[in-house]
Amino acid sequence: MGSPGDDGDYGSTQEMEREPEQQQAEEEEEVCELLVVGKGTWKHAAFHVATTIATPAAYAPLPFALASLGWPFGVSCLVSATLATWYSSILIASLWKWNGQKHLTYKHLAHSIFGFWGYWSIAFFQQVASLGNNIAIHIAAGSSLKAVYKHYHEDGKLTLQHFIIFFGIFELLLSQLPDIHSLRWVNALCTFSTIGFAATTIGVTIHNGKKIDRTSINYSLHGNTASKAFTAFNALGTIAFSFGDAMLPEIQNTVREPAKKNMYISISAAYSVIVLTYWQLAFTGYWAFGSEVQPYILASLSIPEWTVVMANLFAAIQISGCFQIYCRPTYAYFEESMGSSKSTSHFRLRNHIARLSFTSIYMVLVTLIATAMPFFGDFVSICGAIGFTPLDFVFPALAYLKVGSMGQHSKLGLMMRPLNILIATWFSIVAILGCIGAVRFIVQDIMNYKFFHDM
């Protein structure tokens, strides 16, 4: 950087450095009006956290991920990912007002710590995670609705694409609710649906497993060395997706004070649900069907039929709430860009029209991609690798290394430092490997299936 006398370079550099700060201040002022601040209890936050993470589309692929890794490595990856993402979520919650200021969104928190590149990196990863997640769970919801339809109309002519479109229309209606806090009762229903889905699916999986000739079940990994490696890479991305939560600062903003304490409780409560559901379904699903388990566990279940229908209904209900949580960063970006955050009567009609317009554009885009390429497992893996791994594992560890409130020379601080370095390093590798595996499978599926294939 030049001296004050270097008018050209110094002036432009100073202006560039001020731009992120000015933009952050303007956006946070607008977002303040977009987000309901500090009204929710820890229970409401637990509903939001559980809904964003413990969706059927997240843990239904876990038996398939274990089958791709084998018992020892698969169980180790699942348990370590659970502990690492719980720990990382606590780190993010602990950074609430770390510098005395309230950061309403993930990207603003990143900007306060890492500056310009932190802001735009998180903005990019959050949009990738949100869009990829909603495409994947859109496909899952359509698959569940189609399964229910086929139970009652075995020879029915409606395809998977029809049910993806029906689900998209329903989500467009929910998208007119103004903010995350307005979804609290929707997400409460979704949390109970998560428990219902897990209990039903686990029970039916065990029942199916007992009906199968156990001598026919094989737990070995299929394919040559290269195929096994790519399948394992893909499975790592799937596990990362299963713990995806790119919205913790936004959720924490809806919690009343003491926000840190309430968030710690809500995260731990949500993870209690996650452990009870994720681990049991992953282990029982792999035990029941072995290496032949399907990427979406419900596709492996057959009897009793009425319980399979019930599990699919629970899945569709829960996904409806999860979808809404993840589309909110994109909606907030549109509202900021269009200046539609003002709520006076003069602007109210214009705001409603603007919101209907950009939510419609978003839903058309997501629905079109989901109907054209209904490859559920592929989107799960690539979304987990590129979107959720940086947000949920890498960034929290790096952020705490830089500005963690724990004393750098305290015993706990010294113990946490190598742990954070290990988490950031390992999951950066997972992101790369998961992306490689997912891209390979997407290319294969595009070659094997036509667009708009009825899976």
DADAJO-V257546 format. One record per helix or strand of 2 or more residues. SS is the DSSP state (@ for helix, = for strand). FROM is the first residue (numbers start at 0). TO is the last residue. If there is no record, write none. Layout:
BEGIN
ss:SS from:FROM to:TO
ss:SS from:FROM to:TO
END
This chain:
BEGIN
ss:@ from:6 to:33
ss:@ from:41 to:52
ss:@ from:55 to:58
ss:@ from:61 to:68
ss:@ from:70 to:93
ss:@ from:105 to:113
ss:@ from:115 to:151
ss:@ from:159 to:173
ss:@ from:180 to:210
ss:@ from:213 to:215
ss:@ from:224 to:241
ss:@ from:247 to:251
ss:@ from:258 to:291
ss:@ from:296 to:299
ss:@ from:304 to:337
ss:@ from:344 to:371
ss:@ from:375 to:402
ss:@ from:410 to:447
END
